Amino acid sequence: MSDKKLWAGRFSEPTDAFVEAFTASVEFDKRLAPYDIQGSIAHAMMLAAQGVLTEDEKNAIITGLTAILQKVENDEFEWSVQLEDVHMNIEAALTADIGDAGKKLHTGRSRNDQVATDVRLWLRHELNLIDAELDRLLAGLLDIAEREADTILPGFTHLQTAQPITFGHHMMAWYEMLERDISRFDDCAKRLNQMPLGAAALAGTTFPINREHTAQLLGFSEPCRNSLDAVSDRDFAIEFTAAASILMMHLSRMSEELIIWSSAQFGFITLSDSFCTGSSIMPQKKNPDVPELIRGKSGRIFGHLMALLTLMKSQPLAYNKDNQEDKEPLFDAVDNVKGSLKVFADMIPAITCRPERMRAAALQGFATATDLADYLVRNGIPFRDAHEVVGKSVAYCVDKGCDLAELSLDELKQFSDAIGGDVFDYLTLEGSVAARDHIGGTAPNQVRFAIEQARLRAEAKHAAS
């Protein structure tokens, strides 16, 4: 295969060796090879259908590209930095293998629309893999939520004990976040699924191409409607990275809670040894390295979003060499999102809850104080007056070193005559969570209802796909 530049006709001097290496992208864009070949085969089929290529030329191109794909998949293809990128490497190899027919493949297209198409094909495939990992993680959350639907732990605001909730309810909060993330990726996939091929360098082509035919062959919903826009924008990559950043923010928050909950100070859960590491100096340590690393990777993805936004913000239409810098942030974002989701989906089912530690923590911090205030309101006390009554009763408990539920009825009645013997139905942890019996509430039967509805939505999604 010759290393001669396929565009070198206009130039009288060779490219400087450092510039050649500096401007080449083949070291990272070669991962696009299967999609570049997929797009080229569809392009050749369309050109033949339009009479631009003969059937023999089309067949030779398809045979040659198929052979190159096999070499790529077997790691037998020789990549050349001198040929700059994945497109020129494949085209040069094809021409070396099949002769002049290979030189005709680029008719009616440019590397500008070619690379934009390749990246969309690649990202469309990767989104399917991300969706599958998210589905697996969501299924794991539903299982643990169902298993722990009655397990009580303290809910927090400001990381201070607020009200009792169930662990299942908390898992379903995570579920809701991630289900929205799936919908964002699905929306991204819809806008992504437009085909740039045929836009050529920026203005279209004079050849009688059929872009609708090519789009159909490649599974795109439609061709991009404007040739300038098709080759010059990367908003689909930015949109993906924005959705990925929100997902990673959610995974980071989840990781933070797993880290806190697994600490000796909380002890709410135990993480499987498979997802932890030890210390080189402190033999007692069991460090939650996996959630810590995912928490850290969120910043990496946020950085890729800012890099892509900055890359595009000052570019005039149409294509500019700046856009070569879109791939490494996008590739790295996809790789790390997939890895984070995979390890999270593996880690969640292996969590062991410690209900006794959760319950003990829920009994601290007067988690049922709001229930006492609600009880007083139902018995005719204005809320602000009820708030003051409960505040005084809490202060009394602080001095006495006990919880509200441990006070006698006589002790409680000294703060309000509206308090009766039925108050203890609301001051227990079980009574508190059971009382929040409405859609979105933490009552165990509502948690189970939310799980049932989530599974129905998942089944409907899979039936539609």
C-alpha positions as semicolon CSV with decimal commas, in nm:
position;residue;x (nm);y (nm);z (nm)
1;M;0,000;0,000;0,000
2;S;0,149;0,335;-0,104
3;D;0,190;0,612;0,153
4;K;0,151;0,880;-0,114
5;K;-0,101;1,146;-0,019
6;L;-0,422;1,098;-0,217
7;W;-0,468;1,475;-0,229
8;A;-0,106;1,566;-0,315
9;G;-0,155;1,675;-0,676
10;R;-0,166;2,046;-0,596
11;F;0,143;2,040;-0,372
12;S;0,505;2,078;-0,483
13;E;0,670;2,003;-0,149
14;P;0,616;1,710;0,089
15;T;0,453;1,765;0,426
16;D;0,693;1,839;0,710
17;A;0,747;1,519;0,909
18;F;0,643;1,672;1,239
19;V;0,339;1,840;1,084
20;E;0,247;1,509;0,926
21;A;0,246;1,335;1,266
22;F;0,087;1,635;1,441
23;T;-0,208;1,656;1,204
24;A;-0,267;1,282;1,162
25;S;-0,567;1,130;1,336
26;V;-0,532;0,765;1,241
27;E;-0,403;0,661;1,584
28;F;-0,742;0,734;1,736
29;D;-0,993;0,744;1,450
30;K;-0,904;0,394;1,331
31;R;-1,172;0,267;1,569
32;L;-1,417;0,406;1,312
33;A;-1,296;0,160;1,047
34;P;-1,597;-0,078;1,057
35;Y;-1,834;0,217;1,021
36;D;-1,623;0,380;0,751
37;I;-1,643;0,054;0,555
38;Q;-2,016;0,022;0,624
39;G;-2,072;0,373;0,488
40;S;-1,849;0,312;0,187
41;I;-2,033;-0,007;0,092
42;A;-2,366;0,176;0,107
43;H;-2,220;0,464;-0,096
44;A;-2,093;0,223;-0,362
45;M;-2,431;0,048;-0,382
46;M;-2,605;0,382;-0,430
47;L;-2,356;0,496;-0,696
48;A;-2,413;0,172;-0,888
49;A;-2,791;0,207;-0,863
50;Q;-2,754;0,560;-1,006
51;G;-2,533;0,441;-1,292
52;V;-2,222;0,620;-1,164
53;L;-2,044;0,286;-1,104
54;T;-2,082;-0,033;-1,303
55;E;-2,201;-0,349;-1,134
56;D;-1,853;-0,500;-1,171
57;E;-1,695;-0,193;-1,007
58;K;-1,948;-0,204;-0,725
59;N;-1,889;-0,574;-0,665
60;A;-1,512;-0,530;-0,667
61;I;-1,539;-0,245;-0,415
62;I;-1,765;-0,443;-0,183
63;T;-1,543;-0,751;-0,203
64;G;-1,233;-0,542;-0,138
65;L;-1,385;-0,353;0,155
66;T;-1,511;-0,677;0,309
67;A;-1,160;-0,820;0,295
68;I;-1,018;-0,505;0,455
69;L;-1,278;-0,526;0,732
70;Q;-1,172;-0,881;0,806
71;K;-0,809;-0,766;0,834
72;V;-0,911;-0,484;1,066
73;E;-1,112;-0,718;1,288
74;N;-0,822;-0,965;1,300
75;D;-0,578;-0,682;1,381
76;E;-0,389;-0,758;1,059
77;F;-0,441;-0,425;0,882
78;E;-0,131;-0,203;0,850
79;W;-0,211;0,155;0,948
80;S;0,001;0,439;0,813
81;V;0,041;0,779;0,980
82;Q;0,151;0,916;0,643
83;L;-0,201;0,846;0,513
84;E;-0,336;1,064;0,793
85;D;-0,667;0,910;0,886
86;V;-0,890;0,604;0,876
87;H;-1,052;0,710;0,547
88;M;-0,733;0,751;0,347
89;N;-0,582;0,433;0,489
90;I;-0,881;0,226;0,383
91;E;-0,913;0,391;0,043
92;A;-0,543;0,344;-0,030
93;A;-0,559;-0,023;0,070
94;L;-0,869;-0,075;-0,141
95;T;-0,706;0,082;-0,447
96;A;-0,393;-0,128;-0,395
97;D;-0,611;-0,442;-0,381
98;I;-0,861;-0,381;-0,664
99;G;-0,706;-0,112;-0,882
100;D;-0,889;0,176;-1,052
101;A;-1,231;0,078;-0,921
102;G;-1,105;0,171;-0,575
103;K;-1,024;0,522;-0,697
104;K;-1,385;0,571;-0,804
105;L;-1,533;0,507;-0,459
106;H;-1,483;0,867;-0,348
107;T;-1,701;0,998;-0,631
108;G;-1,974;1,225;-0,496
109;R;-1,843;1,250;-0,142
110;S;-1,572;1,412;0,070
111;R;-1,390;1,320;0,386
112;N;-1,603;1,593;0,547
113;D;-1,935;1,414;0,502
114;Q;-1,764;1,076;0,533
115;V;-1,628;1,135;0,883
116;A;-1,951;1,297;1,003
117;T;-2,136;0,986;0,887
118;D;-1,884;0,747;1,041
119;V;-1,903;0,912;1,383
120;R;-2,283;0,905;1,377
121;L;-2,288;0,537;1,282
122;W;-2,038;0,459;1,560
123;L;-2,220;0,664;1,824
124;R;-2,556;0,511;1,725
125;H;-2,408;0,166;1,792
126;E;-2,253;0,278;2,121
127;L;-2,582;0,428;2,238
128;N;-2,743;0,086;2,199
129;L;-2,473;-0,064;2,424
130;I;-2,516;0,214;2,681
131;D;-2,892;0,162;2,677
132;A;-2,844;-0,209;2,745
133;E;-2,616;-0,140;3,045
134;L;-2,861;0,115;3,182
135;D;-3,142;-0,139;3,148
136;R;-2,933;-0,389;3,342
137;L;-2,860;-0,138;3,617
138;L;-3,226;-0,039;3,640
139;A;-3,331;-0,403;3,670
140;G;-3,085;-0,445;3,957
141;L;-3,226;-0,140;4,134
142;L;-3,579;-0,276;4,105
143;D;-3,470;-0,607;4,257
144;I;-3,299;-0,450;4,557
145;A;-3,586;-0,202;4,602
146;E;-3,833;-0,489;4,614
147;R;-3,614;-0,684;4,854
148;E;-3,579;-0,386;5,089
149;A;-3,923;-0,228;5,050
150;D;-3,986;-0,251;5,427
151;T;-3,632;-0,173;5,545
152;I;-3,633;0,158;5,736
153;L;-3,345;0,404;5,735
154;P;-3,323;0,777;5,804
155;G;-3,388;1,010;5,517
156;F;-3,162;1,314;5,517
157;T;-3,167;1,680;5,427
158;H;-2,841;1,872;5,473
159;L;-2,704;1,527;5,569
160;Q;-2,900;1,563;5,893
161;T;-3,167;1,313;5,996
162;A;-3,497;1,435;5,853
163;Q;-3,770;1,169;5,833
164;P;-3,785;0,790;5,818
165;I;-3,796;0,639;5,471
166;T;-3,747;0,291;5,335
167;F;-3,436;0,170;5,156
168;G;-3,658;0,053;4,871
169;H;-3,795;0,406;4,836
170;H;-3,440;0,542;4,822
171;M;-3,346;0,293;4,549
172;M;-3,650;0,399;4,350
173;A;-3,530;0,760;4,368
174;W;-3,211;0,645;4,198
175;Y;-3,424;0,453;3,949
176;E;-3,620;0,764;3,852
177;M;-3,299;0,958;3,788
178;L;-3,156;0,688;3,564
179;E;-3,482;0,634;3,378
180;R;-3,472;1,001;3,281
181;D;-3,113;0,949;3,168
182;I;-3,229;0,673;2,933
183;S;-3,490;0,907;2,785
184;R;-3,222;1,171;2,726
185;F;-3,005;0,921;2,540
186;D;-3,309;0,807;2,341
187;D;-3,380;1,167;2,241
188;C;-3,015;1,212;2,146
189;A;-3,035;0,900;1,927
190;K;-3,333;1,041;1,736
191;R;-3,152;1,363;1,640
192;L;-2,829;1,173;1,578
193;N;-2,999;0,948;1,322
194;Q;-2,970;1,185;1,026
195;M;-2,719;1,108;0,750
196;P;-2,454;1,361;0,639
197;L;-2,329;1,147;0,345
198;G;-2,388;1,321;0,013
199;A;-2,325;1,668;0,152
200;A;-1,971;1,621;0,013
201;A;-1,724;1,892;0,114
202;L;-1,990;2,154;0,198
203;A;-2,219;2,224;-0,099
204;G;-2,336;1,885;-0,220
205;T;-2,221;1,720;-0,544
206;T;-2,287;1,748;-0,916
207;F;-2,322;1,371;-0,949
208;P;-2,674;1,220;-0,965
209;I;-2,671;1,070;-0,615
210;N;-2,974;0,940;-0,425
211;R;-2,923;1,033;-0,060
212;E;-3,253;0,879;0,049
213;H;-3,135;0,542;-0,087
214;T;-2,804;0,565;0,102
215;A;-2,984;0,668;0,421
216;Q;-3,213;0,368;0,391
217;L;-2,918;0,132;0,339
218;L;-2,748;0,267;0,652
219;G;-3,060;0,272;0,868
220;F;-3,078;0,651;0,903
221;S;-3,422;0,807;0,939
222;E;-3,341;1,069;0,674
223;P;-3,052;1,258;0,513
224;C;-2,937;1,580;0,678
225;R;-3,139;1,856;0,515
226;N;-2,859;2,111;0,465
227;S;-2,515;2,030;0,329
228;L;-2,334;2,303;0,525
229;D;-2,491;2,193;0,851
230;A;-2,432;1,825;0,774
231;V;-2,053;1,852;0,760
232;S;-1,984;2,133;1,005
233;D;-2,183;2,079;1,323
234;R;-2,108;1,838;1,602
235;D;-2,406;1,918;1,821
236;F;-2,497;1,549;1,825
237;A;-2,166;1,478;2,000
238;I;-2,220;1,769;2,239
239;E;-2,575;1,650;2,311
240;F;-2,450;1,301;2,387
241;T;-2,177;1,433;2,617
242;A;-2,430;1,658;2,793
243;A;-2,658;1,360;2,855
244;A;-2,354;1,158;2,963
245;S;-2,256;1,435;3,206
246;I;-2,599;1,429;3,369
247;L;-2,582;1,051;3,394
248;M;-2,236;1,066;3,549
249;M;-2,357;1,332;3,794
250;H;-2,629;1,087;3,902
251;L;-2,381;0,800;3,930
252;S;-2,149;1,025;4,129
253;R;-2,426;1,111;4,378
254;M;-2,513;0,744;4,407
255;S;-2,146;0,664;4,458
256;E;-2,119;0,924;4,733
257;E;-2,406;0,763;4,922
258;L;-2,257;0,416;4,883
259;I;-1,928;0,548;5,018
260;I;-2,097;0,711;5,317
261;W;-2,328;0,420;5,388
262;S;-2,045;0,166;5,380
263;S;-1,827;0,366;5,622
264;A;-1,778;0,249;5,980
265;Q;-1,958;0,560;6,103
266;F;-2,278;0,464;5,917
267;G;-2,249;0,093;5,847
268;F;-2,581;0,084;5,659
269;I;-2,452;-0,146;5,384
270;T;-2,166;-0,376;5,298
271;L;-2,015;-0,364;4,951
272;S;-1,891;-0,687;4,800
273;D;-1,516;-0,742;4,831
274;S;-1,512;-0,766;4,450
275;F;-1,566;-0,390;4,427
276;C;-1,329;-0,278;4,702
277;T;-0,955;-0,275;4,764
278;G;-0,729;-0,277;5,066
279;S;-0,458;-0,051;5,199
280;S;-0,086;-0,111;5,148
281;I;-0,016;-0,008;5,509
282;M;-0,343;-0,048;5,708
283;P;-0,452;-0,413;5,703
284;Q;-0,799;-0,341;5,842
285;K;-0,902;-0,116;5,552
286;K;-1,169;-0,200;5,294
287;N;-1,181;0,093;5,057
288;P;-1,482;0,157;4,827
289;D;-1,255;0,226;4,531
290;V;-1,509;0,155;4,257
291;P;-1,767;0,416;4,364
292;E;-1,484;0,657;4,445
293;L;-1,340;0,618;4,096
294;I;-1,680;0,666;3,931
295;R;-1,729;0,979;4,143
296;G;-1,397;1,101;4,006
297;K;-1,474;1,006;3,645
298;S;-1,775;1,236;3,649
299;G;-1,536;1,533;3,637
300;R;-1,362;1,379;3,338
301;I;-1,690;1,359;3,144
302;F;-1,786;1,714;3,245
303;G;-1,449;1,823;3,105
304;H;-1,519;1,654;2,772
305;L;-1,849;1,842;2,747
306;M;-1,672;2,175;2,801
307;A;-1,399;2,075;2,553
308;L;-1,654;2,004;2,278
309;L;-1,851;2,321;2,346
310;T;-1,531;2,525;2,334
311;L;-1,417;2,343;2,020
312;M;-1,729;2,446;1,830
313;K;-1,807;2,790;1,970
314;S;-1,603;3,002;1,724
315;Q;-1,598;2,794;1,408
316;P;-1,733;2,954;1,092
317;L;-1,922;2,732;0,851
318;A;-1,840;2,483;0,714
319;Y;-1,579;2,218;0,805
320;N;-1,258;2,320;0,981
321;K;-0,960;2,112;1,093
322;D;-1,060;2,194;1,453
323;N;-1,322;1,923;1,420
324;Q;-1,053;1,656;1,425
325;E;-1,042;1,731;1,798
326;D;-1,400;1,613;1,850
327;K;-1,320;1,242;1,850
328;E;-1,091;1,185;2,146
329;P;-1,323;1,356;2,399
330;L;-1,623;1,174;2,252
331;F;-1,448;0,836;2,240
332;D;-1,323;0,873;2,597
333;A;-1,666;0,984;2,721
334;V;-1,833;0,679;2,566
335;D;-1,569;0,439;2,698
336;N;-1,593;0,570;3,053
337;V;-1,973;0,589;3,058
338;K;-1,994;0,228;2,942
339;G;-1,737;0,117;3,197
340;S;-1,904;0,306;3,481
341;L;-2,245;0,162;3,397
342;K;-2,111;-0,192;3,367
343;V;-1,940;-0,187;3,705
344;F;-2,240;-0,019;3,871
345;A;-2,479;-0,276;3,724
346;D;-2,254;-0,551;3,862
347;M;-2,208;-0,383;4,202
348;I;-2,567;-0,294;4,295
349;P;-2,706;-0,653;4,321
350;A;-2,411;-0,746;4,544
351;I;-2,496;-0,485;4,811
352;T;-2,581;-0,630;5,153
353;C;-2,806;-0,414;5,369
354;R;-2,770;-0,394;5,748
355;P;-3,125;-0,314;5,865
356;E;-3,034;-0,302;6,234
357;R;-2,781;-0,022;6,175
358;M;-3,027;0,167;5,956
359;R;-3,301;0,137;6,216
360;A;-3,075;0,248;6,498
361;A;-2,977;0,556;6,299
362;A;-3,341;0,633;6,218
363;L;-3,418;0,635;6,592
364;Q;-3,167;0,914;6,637
365;G;-3,228;1,275;6,543
366;F;-3,605;1,275;6,613
367;A;-3,700;1,151;6,268
368;T;-4,072;1,136;6,359
369;A;-4,096;1,497;6,479
370;T;-4,281;1,601;6,162
371;D;-4,528;1,317;6,220
372;L;-4,610;1,462;6,563
373;A;-4,663;1,805;6,406
374;D;-4,893;1,653;6,140
375;Y;-5,082;1,469;6,414
376;L;-5,144;1,795;6,600
377;V;-5,263;1,969;6,282
378;R;-5,513;1,689;6,220
379;N;-5,637;1,748;6,576
380;G;-5,709;2,115;6,506
381;I;-5,382;2,287;6,602
382;P;-5,255;2,547;6,345
383;F;-4,934;2,425;6,185
384;R;-4,714;2,705;6,321
385;D;-4,840;2,637;6,674
386;A;-4,787;2,264;6,621
387;H;-4,434;2,337;6,502
388;E;-4,360;2,519;6,828
389;V;-4,512;2,241;7,042
390;V;-4,297;1,979;6,871
391;G;-3,987;2,197;6,903
392;K;-4,037;2,219;7,278
393;S;-4,098;1,845;7,307
394;V;-3,779;1,776;7,112
395;A;-3,582;2,007;7,343
396;Y;-3,727;1,813;7,637
397;C;-3,612;1,485;7,481
398;V;-3,264;1,624;7,419
399;D;-3,231;1,708;7,789
400;K;-3,368;1,368;7,885
401;G;-3,163;1,176;7,629
402;C;-3,452;0,989;7,466
403;D;-3,663;0,980;7,151
404;L;-4,016;1,117;7,115
405;A;-4,159;0,766;7,093
406;E;-4,002;0,688;7,433
407;L;-4,195;0,961;7,616
408;S;-4,502;0,867;7,818
409;L;-4,843;1,000;7,721
410;D;-4,842;1,225;8,029
411;E;-4,507;1,369;7,929
412;L;-4,633;1,441;7,580
413;K;-4,959;1,593;7,700
414;Q;-4,772;1,857;7,901
415;F;-4,692;2,017;7,565
416;S;-5,048;2,001;7,423
417;D;-5,386;1,875;7,538
418;A;-5,455;1,776;7,175
419;I;-5,227;1,475;7,216
420;G;-5,409;1,147;7,281
421;G;-5,320;0,783;7,322
422;D;-5,329;0,724;6,948
423;V;-5,022;0,946;6,902
424;F;-4,790;0,647;6,932
425;D;-4,934;0,505;6,610
426;Y;-4,757;0,794;6,436
427;L;-4,441;0,823;6,644
428;T;-4,306;0,479;6,557
429;L;-4,082;0,441;6,252
430;E;-4,321;0,193;6,093
431;G;-4,616;0,422;6,154
432;S;-4,432;0,715;6,005
433;V;-4,344;0,546;5,676
434;A;-4,681;0,372;5,647
435;A;-4,863;0,705;5,687
436;R;-4,708;0,841;5,367
437;D;-4,938;0,627;5,158
438;H;-4,976;0,811;4,829
439;I;-4,814;0,801;4,485
440;G;-4,448;0,889;4,534
441;G;-4,461;0,830;4,908
442;T;-4,231;0,605;5,109
443;A;-4,500;0,366;5,238
444;P;-4,391;0,009;5,155
445;N;-4,702;-0,063;4,950
446;Q;-4,637;0,252;4,745
447;V;-4,278;0,142;4,690
448;R;-4,404;-0,192;4,560
449;F;-4,655;-0,014;4,338
450;A;-4,376;0,205;4,196
451;I;-4,168;-0,107;4,125
452;E;-4,462;-0,272;3,950
453;Q;-4,519;0,035;3,733
454;A;-4,149;0,060;3,650
455;R;-4,143;-0,303;3,537
456;L;-4,447;-0,245;3,317
457;R;-4,275;0,053;3,153
458;A;-3,963;-0,156;3,094
459;E;-4,167;-0,436;2,939
460;A;-4,347;-0,191;2,712
461;K;-4,018;-0,038;2,601
462;H;-3,866;-0,376;2,515
463;A;-4,182;-0,483;2,332
464;A;-4,166;-0,166;2,120
465;S;-3,798;-0,203;2,034
